[in-house]
Amino acid sequence: MNPREVADYLLDNPDFFVENAELLGSIRLSNLHGKATVSLQEQQMEMLRDKNKQLERRLAELLRYGHENDSISTKFNRWTVRVISQRDPYTLPAAIIDGLCEVFDVPHAALRVWDIDEAFHQADFARQVGEEVRIFANSLDAPYCGANTGFAAAQWLGANDASGKIESVALIALRDLQGGPDAPVFGLLVMGSPDPRRFHDGMATDFLTHIDALASAALSRLLPH
């Protein structure tokens, strides 16, 4: 019999070791960790211990992710309260970016909006942006996270000082949600950090999408009516 046939026979005859219990104590196997040979029971116990360790590590990882998500949810709720309680449209953009910096510990944040009501054209957040920025913002179907490869919007952060050069960024297009998913973009929110891993291309963007939705809804008050 070849090894496959032996394995098939044992699978087809689950009572084999019940009827031949004396074999369990006499079978010797190579130890998984390179030690002396061990019995079948000892090998099974060793495999169970290894499996339990893997499960414990996985559980610890899931608990850590759960705590992190709870922390982010709490911060998001605090930021949401700050945004929706801001009644003055002129100070709303500042409330959004200041809240992101203070609540989420984002080193730098800024935003610009365009095609808004004439009443806000002289505001700092309505300063002229280049056509390149508008085209890029309209191309974003989801928040961009990754290295700062010279994005024009990253210059809004003005972070070339003692705090360090902007190495990673998150770029979020602001859309009028009433116009549906294909609505034109009316602004861009940018967050940056001197830490190249703060915003990386492998990170989840669920909460950034929530930030996008809330910021877009709040800032839509600046649009012409």
Secondary structure, 3 states (H helix, E strand, C coil): CCHHHHHHHHHHCCCHHHHCCHHHHHCEECCCCCCCCEEHHHHHHHHHHHHHHHHHHHHHHHHHHHHHHHHHHHHHHHHHHHHHCCCCCCCHHHHHHHHHHHHCCCCEEEEEECCCCHHHCCCHHHCCCCHHHHHHHHHCCCCEEEECCCCHHHHHHCCCCCCCCCCEEEEEEEECHHHCCCCCEEEEEEEEECCCCCCCCCCCCHHHHHHHHHHHHHHHHHCCC
